[in-house]
Amino acid sequence: MKKGSIPVYSGRGMVIGCAKAGKTTLVKKLKGEKNLNTEPTKGIEIHIHEFKLNAEENTIISCKGNEKNKGCLCITPSAGDHKTEVNIENNEQSEAENEETNPKTNHQNSEQTYEKTINTGENTSSASMEENVSSSVLDDTTFNADTLTNNTRNSFDLHNSHEINEFLQQWNFSNCVVSANEDNLKMLSLLDFAGQSAYYACHHIFLSPRAFYILVVDMSKNLKSKAGEACDKEGLIYSDWTYADYIKYWLGSIHTYSSESAPVILVASHSEDIDDDPDKKVLKKYLGEICRSLPKSLAKHLDETQIFAVEKNSAKNMKDLKKCIALTMTKQNHWGEHVPVAWTILESFLKKMRESIKICLFPCLLKIVKMSKDLQINTEEELKTALKFFHDTGVIFFRKDIENIIILDVQWFVDAFKCIITDKSHCQTIPVHHWAELDLLTSRGLLSRTLLDCLWGNNDYQQYKKYIVIHMEGLNMLANVSPHFWYVPCMNKQKYTHSVLENCTVSSTLCFMFEFLPFVIFHRLIVACINNMKMTLWQHGGNYCIYHTVVILKWENMNHQVLIGIRDKRVKESERYPYSIEIQVLVLQPRLIDNNSCLLLRKNISVILKNLTETSHSHGKPYLEGYRCVRKPYNDLPEGHILQKDSMSKEVDCTQCVPGHVVEVESILGFWENDRLTGNGDMQASTPFPKATDEDQHDSKTSIFSPCNRDILSENEGLPNDRLTGNDDVEASIPFSEAIDEDQHYSKTSISSSYNRDILSENEGSQVSKGMFVMAS
């Protein structure tokens, strides 16, 4: 295959909104289905290439069965002749890399593409196009599409060259036929997101700057009324959310994980009570009510020309909505971008592998790619660029920070996590002897390995268990906290009580204030601290200190605990930064707090939060830093008020509290601010908490197993543990401390985390960080 590029005409729309808003019904109506009966969506339902543009390219229509199987990249008649040499400018690779490292460029620079435009040749038929492409790749090898054996799939080792070579013998590019698009089809895929709050933990990974969004809201509901359909349990952070709060949540998630300018189409469902509204006066008034409840940065995503009222049993406004979808999709800056024509072969190969296997390891694919002389991918970075493109377009699931694993079947991966996010329906299928473990998961978020085996059953999930878990850990969806348990924060429903802080000395409270805060950031921060820093779950009274809105972690080798909490209670409706993630460091009395530890913790929490909000700080940080005006143990109700760091001078009065008081600035800032420390890390004399002694730093290795779980743990003695040995077995005699050490070693060699690299770069040369962080591989 000669050098060249082809345009990409493949769009992705995300259908989002509160539970029972009518999202799945809307997708059915867009598809033209007559049966509009629906069941609540669980997780995400992915509809690949369900729609295409019509001949005039001014609306969307449903695809036929065979058209849905077309690839994201297709050889069109105008690009079918690859016998003509095409000259490509030298800067094409640097542009591809820039596209990879900055996902926002699609919204900022329409000139930028993966490749320069190809000079087109003569039209050819689909058959001849496929023949031209396939005949040029690896004529000296034979393609084998037979299903890999279960043993092979279950035993892949990232560091086992023999198994990689075995894989190479079964897979190659020979006779791999690309998609031909004789009719110049321009395709659209839709993702239907579940509206129940339990499933929000996996949604963020699919929010992309290449997508547009269809936000469905139930117009029959008062925006200020409680949205009980999305969360049926009291006492949770979602429990009292209004319909307006959920709208803010979804727009905040788009703003954080997609783009600050991502287009949003607003669909007002259940609009049967609206009379004829040709000028959209009623809709504009409704849009105004929504915008008044939003920060200006989020309201900018909405446009009065992109709002439509729909009814379940009527075609009202559906034609206009379809036209708007087509216009929105084709106006996106990445529409028609050019990528190397050789990538069509790579996409075809990925789809072919998907028929037999669910996961491919990056080292295996890299070796296969390098064997092809005509694929024009010669380096690891070039392959990552191509895979990043296929990730963004929904062909595969691939993250640079989990670069050794490629998920070939995206829906399958979503369903794997959906099995963990259990609901009442699971109780009917789970055996009675697992009910105690199920209660532990649904109440505290602790997932035992035996329960996971039960939830995943005897299917592909078991065969790929090790790599699915590694991927979920890399996405900060769950954390490995012992040889027997993972922690899944989104499942934790326990109410926090500050009695766990009795007999503790606490630092002042560091606050990160957000204008809007997707709750999943709090969950991911906790998991990142466990996975990427040497932190474990702390115990008090024999129980793990893990709660719905608070987690207390033990910082290994430091004898310091770290409390991480979240608040979303607004003191005033007009408060601009009503959400906060709050941090306290605590030690058991009579130990003293090491102020260098607080300083280091603040820096690393900032690095993690920067990564977790990576798309929302092009104009500065998406949060402000501040401190609670009083130094007290973290309570379920906030103590004092948050003062912005920049406003805290040597003397400051807090007039928000009643009665007002003078803030002890030295005592508050001294724990966290570098300019309050002397060269050796000691606090200034005015602060009553000196540096911890050497004895305080002594590492006490205590078991993190909770006595209340002994009955469950006794059932799990000797159960399979893929984190410890190559054959997934745990020796009964293995000491607990050795198990933990091997756990950490495994994560070091298997996950290349961007958090680790960023954290380590912040702490180079720091004596405190030595032995404190899991080193990046």
N, C-alpha and C positions, 0 to 999 in steps of 0.2 A: 504494500500500500504506500502510495506517495504521500509527501507532506501536504497538508491542507487543513481546512477547518470547515465546520458546518454550523449553521445556526440552530439554537435550541428554542423550541416552542412548546414548553411543557410547564403548566402552572399548577400551583397548589393553594387550595383554600382551606382554612381551618374554621369549622363550625363550632362556636363556643357559646356558653351561656349557663344560666342557673338550671338546676334540675327541673324537669317537667315544663320547660319553657317552650318546647316544640321543635328542638333541633333535629331529631331523627325524622319527625314528620316532614319538616322542611326539605330534608335530603330526599325523602321519598317523592315529594311533590316535584322537586327539580328533575328527578329521574322519570317522572310521568307515571309512577305506579298508582294503581287504583286502590289497592288495599293499604290504608293508612294506619292500621292498627300497629302499635309499637310496644316493645318492652324497654325498660330503662337500659340505657347504654352502660356497659361496664368497661372502664378503661378508655380505649379509643378504638373506633371502627374505621379502618382505612379503606377507602374506595379508590382504587388505582384506575386512572384513565376512564372514569365513568362518563366523562363529557368531552365534547370537542366543539370548536368554533364552527359555525355554519359557513357556507361558501362565501357569504358577504362579510364574514368575521365581525358581525355586530351582535351576536347572541350565542348562547350555548345550547347544544342539543345532546341527547344521549348517544353514547357510542354503541355500535353493534358488538356482538360477542367477540368476534375475531379482532376487532380494532382495539379492544381493551388490553390485548396481549402485546401491543406494540411497546417498544422500549422508549425510555426518555429521549434517547438519541436515535434518530432514524435517518437512513440514507434516502434522500429525496431524488426525484429525477434530475433536478438541476445539479446535484452534487454527486451523481452516480458514477461519472467517468473519472477514475483516479489514475488514468494513464498519463495525464498531463502533469508535468512537474510544476509545483506552485512555490514561489519564493516567499518566505516568511521573514519578517523583520527580526532583527537580533534581540529586540527587547520583549519578545512575546513571553519568554519564561519568567522574567521578572514581574510582568503583569499578572501572570497566573499565581505567582507566589504572593503578590500583594493582595489578590482576591482571596487567597486562602487565609492570610493572617488578619485581614480586616473585612469581616462579613458585611460591614455597613457600606462598603463601596458601591454595592448595587443600588443604593438609594442616594448616592452622592455623585457618581460619575458614570453617566450612561455611555461614555466613550470607551470605558475599560471593559475588555473581554478576555476570555481565556486564550483566544487566538485571533489573529487578524482575519478579515473576511477572505474566504476562498474564491478564486476565480472559477466560475462554473463552466462545465463542459456541456456536451450534447445530452439530450434526454435519453434515458434508457428505461427498460421495463424492470419490474421488481425482480424477476428471475435473473436477469443479467446483472443487476446491481449486486445481488447476493453472491453470484458467481465470481464477479470481479473482486469483492472483498474477501471472500473465504479462500480463494485460490492463492492469495498472497501471503498467507500466514502459516509458518511452520510446516512446509510440505514434507519434511523428513520425519514427522512424528505422527502418532495416531491418537485421536481423541477417544477417550473411554468414558461414557456417561453412565456406567453401571453404578448402582448405589454402593457407597462405601459400607463396609461391614460395621456392625455395632462395636466390635472390639477396636477397630481403627478410630472410630469417632470418639470413643470413650477414653482413648489413651493418648491423644495428642499431647505432646510435651513441647513447650516453647523452646527448650534447650536441648532437645534430642534430635540430632542430625539424622539418625537412622529413620525416625518416623517422618521427618520432613522429606527425606528422599523417597520413602514409600508413597507419600502423598504425591510427589512429583511424577511418579511413574503412572499414577492413575488419572492425572488431570493435565491437560495442556490445551492450547488454542487451536489445534488442528480441526478443520471442518466446523468451526464455531461460526454460525451464520448470524449476521446482524439483522436488525429489523429494517425492512424496506417500507418506505412511506410514499407510495406512488401517488396518493391523493393529497399529499402535503397536509396531512392531518395535524391540527394544532390542539393539544390535549390539555385536559384539566382533571386533577385528582382532588378529592375532598376527604378531609379527616373529620369525623364526628366525635367530639369530645364528651365524655360523661360529665354530667352536671353535679353529681354527688361529691361532697367535699373530700371524701375518703380517697378519691382517685386523683386528686390534684398533685400528688407527689410525683407522678410520672409525666404530667402534661408539659412541663417546662422544656423537656428535652426535644420536643417537636416544634416549638415555636421558633420560626426561622425568618430571617430578613428577606428571604426569597418568597415568602407566602403573603397572602392577603387574608383578611379575617371577616367572618360573618358572625356578628354578635346578635344572638336571638334573645329578646326580652319579652316577657309576658305583659302585654299592655293592660291587661285586666287587673293587675296588681298595683297597689299603691307603693310607690318607690320607698316610702318610709316604713312600710310594714315588714314584719319579720318573715324571712324566707325559710319557713320550716321544712320545705321539701328537700332542701340540700343537706340538712343535718338534723337527724332525728334524736340526738342525744343532748341532754342539758349539761351545762357546765363546761362546754368546750369553747374555744376561741371563736368558732363559727356559729355557735348556737344562737346568738342574738343578732346575727348579721341581718341587715335589711336587704331588699332587692337592690337598692342603690349601692350597698356595700359590695355585693357580688359583681355589679357592673364595674365598680372601681377596682376590684380584685383582678378581673379579666383584663381590663385596659392596662392596669399596672404590670401584669405579667407580660403582656405584649410589649409594653414600653421597655421592660427590663431585659427580656430574653429574645426579642425580635429586632425591633428598630424603633427609634424615636419618631419616625415618620411612616410607620407601617399603616397602610390603608385599612379602614374598618367600615364595613357595610352594616348598618343597623336595621334589623328586621324586627318589627313589632308584631308579635303573634297574638292570637286570641283577640283580634280587633273587631269581632262581630258587632259590637255595640257602636262602632263608629259609622255614622252616616256617610254619604258621598263627601269626599274631601279632595276635590280636584286640585286645589291650590296647596294642599298639605298643611293647612293652617293648624289643624289639630295635631298633626305629627310634629310640626315645628315647635308647637307649645310643649309637647311631651319631650322633645329633644332638649329644649331649653331647661326643663326641670332636671333632666339628667345632667346636663353640663354644669348647672349650679351646684350639684353635689360632688363635682370632680375638681381636682387641681387643674390649673390651666394647661399644664404639660400633657395631661391625659385627655382633656377636652379637645385638644388639637387633632386627635385621631379621628374625630367624628365630623361629618359634613352633612349639612341639611339637604344636599342633592343626593345623598346616599342613605336615605331612610325610607323604608317601605312597610306598609301595614298589610298583613296577610291573614287569611282565615283558613281553617283546616279543610272545610268542605267547599271551598270556592277557589277559583283561579284568579281572583282579584289581585292585581298588581304583580302577578308572577312573570308576565312577559317583560315588564319594566325591570324587575329584579334580575332576570336572566341577562338582559342587555347591560345592566350595570355591572354584573359579574364579568361579562366579556370585556367591557371597557376598562374596568379596574385591572384585570389580569394583563391586558395588552399594553397598558400604560406603565407597568412596572419596568424599571430601568434594565433589568436582566432579561426581559423578553426579547428574544432574537439574538442574544449574545452568542459569540462564536467559541467553540471548543475544538480541540484537535480531532480530526475525523477518525484517527486511530482509536479514540476512546469508544467508538461504537463497538469495536471488537471486545474491548474490556467489559463493557456493559453486558454484551451478549454472553460472555464467559461467566460473569457473576450470576446472571439469571439461570444459566445452565447448571451451575453448581447448586443453586438454590433448590433445584428439583430433587437433589439427593442428600444434601447436607445443609445444616442451618448456620454453621459457623465456620469461617475460614481464618486461619492464622496468618498474620501479615508476613512473617518470614517465608511461609510457603508460597504465598501469592507473589512475593517479590522475586523469588527464584524462577517461578514460571514466567513472569513478565520479562525478566532479563534473558530468558531463552529465546524470546521472539525478537528477531532482527527488525521487523517492520512495525512493531507497536509504538516505537518512538518514545518509550519510557525506559530510561537508562539508569536512573538513580532512585534512591529511596524517597527523596523529597518530591520528585516528579510523580511517583506513584501515590504519595500521600495527597498531593494536590488533586489528582484525578479522583481518589476515593472521597476526598472532602466534597467535591462537586456532586458525586453520586449520593453522598449523605444528605446534602442540602436539597437535592431534588427527590429524595425519598426512595431511591433504589435500594440502598443499604443503610445500615446504622454503623457509623464509624466516627470515633472521636480521637483527636490527636493525642489527648492525655491518656487514652487507653489504646495506644496505637498498635498493640500486638494482636488485637481481636477485631474481626470484622463480622458483624451480624448480617447475614445474608437475607433473612426473613424478618422484616420489621414487625409485622403483625404478630408473628410468633413470639418475639421478644416482649412485646407489650402484654400479650396474654400470660406470659410467664410471671410478670410482676402482678398482673391482675389476680392470679391465683393466691398471691400472698396477701393482697388487700382484701381480706375475707369479709363477707357479709353474712346475713342470716341464712341465706340459701346454702352456704357451705356446711352448716351444722347438720343438714339432712344426709350428707354423704360421708362425713368424717366419722370413723369408728369411735365407739364410746371410750375406748382406752386412750384416745388422743384428746378428749375433751378438756382435761386439765391444762394441757399444752396450748390448746386453742384459746382458753380463757386467758392464759398468760400473754398470748399474742394480741388478742383483741382489747385487753385492758391495759397492758404495760408495754406492748411493742416488742416483747422478747420472743423471737422465733427460734424454736429448737430445731436441730438438724433432723430429728425423727419426724417432726411435724411437717417440715418442708418436703421430706420424702413422700409423706402422705398426700400433701397438697398437689405435688407434681405428678404423682402416680407413676405408672410404668410407661413412660412415653419418651419423646426426644428430650424433654427437660432433664430427666435423669442422666441421659447419655452426655449431655453438655453441661451438667450441673456446675462443675468447677469454673467454667468460663462465663456462664451466665452470672454467677455470684461475683466473680471478679469485675465484670462489667457493671453490675449494679453498685458495687462498692466504689468503683471509679466514678460513677455518676452521683455519688453521695446519696443514694437511695437507702442504703443500709450499711451497718458497720459490724465487723467481726469483733465481738467483745469477749469471747472465750472459745475453747474447743467445742463447746456444745451449743452456743447461742450466737445469733445475730441480733442487733438492735435495729428496729424499723420505727423511726420516730413518728411517722404519720399515723401509726396505729395506737399510740400511747394516749390514754384517756384519763389518767390518774390526776387528781386534783392536788396541787402543791400546798404544803403546810410548812410554815417557817420554823416549826419546832425542830426541824432537822438541823438548824443552825445553833441550837443551844450548846453552850461551852465552846463556841468558835469565836475567834478574832477575825473580823472582816475588814477588807479594804473599803475605800470609798467606791461608789458605783459609777463605772464608766458606761456612757450611753451613746449609742449610734442611732440618731433620729432620722426617720424616713418620712417623706411626704406621702408615700404609698409603699406598702411592704407586702409583697407576695409571701404568705406564711411559709412556703416551701424554702425560702432563704434561711429561715431559722432552723429548719430540719437539716438542711444541707450543711450549715455551719457546724452543727453538732457532729455530724458524721465526718466532716472534714477534720475536725479536731481529733477525733478518735483515729481515723484512718491515716492522717498525715503528720500528726504530732503524737508523742508518746503519752496518750491519755486513755484512761479506762474509766468505767463506771464506778463511782464512789458509793460506799455502803454506810448506812446509819441504822443502828438497831437491827442489823442482819438483813436489811432490805436495800436494794438499789435505789439511789436517789434520782429517779427518772420520772418526770411528770409531763403533763400535757404542755405546759408553758414554761417549765423550768427543768434543767438538767444540771446535775453537779458531777463534774469529772475529776478524777484524780490525776494530777500531773506527775508521772512516774519520776523517781529519783529526786523529787523536790519536796515531798511531804506537804505540798500545797494542793488545795482543791480549787477548781474553777467553776463558778456558778454562771450559767448562761440562761437568761430569761428573755421573754418577749411580752410586750404590752401593746394593746391596741385600743385601750380605753381612752376616749377623748374627753378632756376636761371641758373644752369648749368646742362647739361646732365649727368655729372659725379658726381653730388652731391649725397652723400650716403643717406642722410636723407631728402628727398625732400618734405615730407608731415608733416604737423603740426596741432595739435589742440591747440588753443591759448585762454588764459583766461585773462580777465581784470575785476577788481572790480571798480565800479563807483558809485558816489553819486551826487545828485544835489547840486550845489553851493548855499549857502556857507557852507554846511555840510562838515565834514572832514571824511576821511576814517579811520575806525578802523583797525589797523594793525593785531590785533588778529583774526579778521574775515578773512583776507587774508591768514594767516597762517593755520587756520582751514580749509578753503576752499581748499587750496593746498593739505592738507593731505587727505581730503575726495574725491577729484577728483582723486587722486592717487589710493585710494582704489577701486573706481568704475572702473577705467581703468584697474586695475589689474584683476578684475572680468571679465570685458568684453574681455580681451585678455588672458583668463585663460590657454589656451593650448599652448601659444607661449612664455612662459618665463621660460622654464626649465633651460636655460643657462643664466638667467638674464632677466631684463626687456626688453620687445620688443620695448622700446622707450628710448630716452634720454631726460633729462630735461634741459631747457635753458631759456634765456630771450632775448627779443628784446633789442638792444643796445641803443635805445632811448625811452623815455617815452612820447608817444603821443596817442591821441584817436585812437582806432582801425579803420583803413581805409580799403576801398575795395582793395586798392593796399598796399602792405606791407611797413611799415615805418621802415627803418633801416634793420639790419640783426640779426639773432639769434646767440647768443654766448652760448656755453655750460656752464652749471653752474660750472663745475669743473675747467673751465679755467678762471673764473672771480675772480681775486685777488683784492686787494685794489685799484690798478691802472691798467687799461688795455686800450690799444688802439684798436679801431675798424678800421682796414685797409681795410675791405671789402667795407665800404661806400666811396663814392667819393663826396666831399673830406673826408679824414679820420678825426677822432675826438677821443677825450678822453671820455671814458664811465664813467658816474657818478655812480660808482658801489654801493655806499651807497644808493642812491636814487632808484636804480633798485632792489637790493636784499632786501632792508629794509622792503618791504611790505610782503615778502614771507618766509624769512629764519629765523629760530628759534634763531640762534646765533647772529642775528642782533637786537634781542629784549631784553629789560631788564626784570626783574622778574615780573613787573606789566603789561607788554605788551606795554609799551611806546616805540616809536622809539628813537634811539640814537639822540643826539642833532644835528648831521649833516644832519639829514633827516627832511625836512620841513613839515611833515605831522604827527602831534601828534594824540593821541588816541581821538576817538570821545567822545563828552560829553554825559551825561545822557539824555539830551534833544534830542540829535541826535538819541538815541536808541529808542525813543518813537515810538510805533507801530501805524502808521496811516492806518486805515482800509478803503481803497478805493476800489470801485467796479472795477473788472477787465473786465467788459463788455465794448465793444467798441461801441461808438455812431454810427459808420458806420454800425453796425449790428443790430440796434434797430428794423428795419423792420422785420428782421428774428426772433429776440428774441420775438417780440410781437406775432408772430405766434405760438411760442412755450410755451407761458404762460400756466402753468398747465399740460404740457405734461408729459407722464410717465417717471419716473426717478427711476431706480432700485437701485440707490446708496443711496437713502434717506429713503425709508420706505419699510417695508416688503411686502406690496401689490403693489409695483411698481408705486404708485401714489405720486404726489407732491402736498401738500396743497397750494392753491393759496396765502394764507396769510403768508407763511413761509418766514422769512426775509432772505436776501442774506447771511448775516454772519452766521446764523444758518445753512443754507444749506451747506456752506463750512465746518463748524465744523463737521456736520454729514458725509460729504464726507470723511473727514480725519479719522473719527472714523470707518467708514465702512472698509476703506483700512487697518486700523490697525488690525481689527479682521479677515480679510479674506485672506490677503496675508502675508505669512511668507517669507520675502525677505532676501536672504543672504547678499544683499547690506546693509540693515538696521543693521543686526547683525555685519557686519564688520565695518561699520561706527561708530556704537555705541561703539564697543570695542576700536576703535582708540581714542575715545573722552571721555572715562570714567574719571570722575573727572573734566572735563572742564566746567567752569562756562559759557563760551560763548555758549556751545552746549545745555545748558538747555533751553528748549522751542524752540529749533531751528530745531530739527529733529523729524520726525514721529517715535515714539518709536515702536520697533518690538514687536509683540504680543508674 
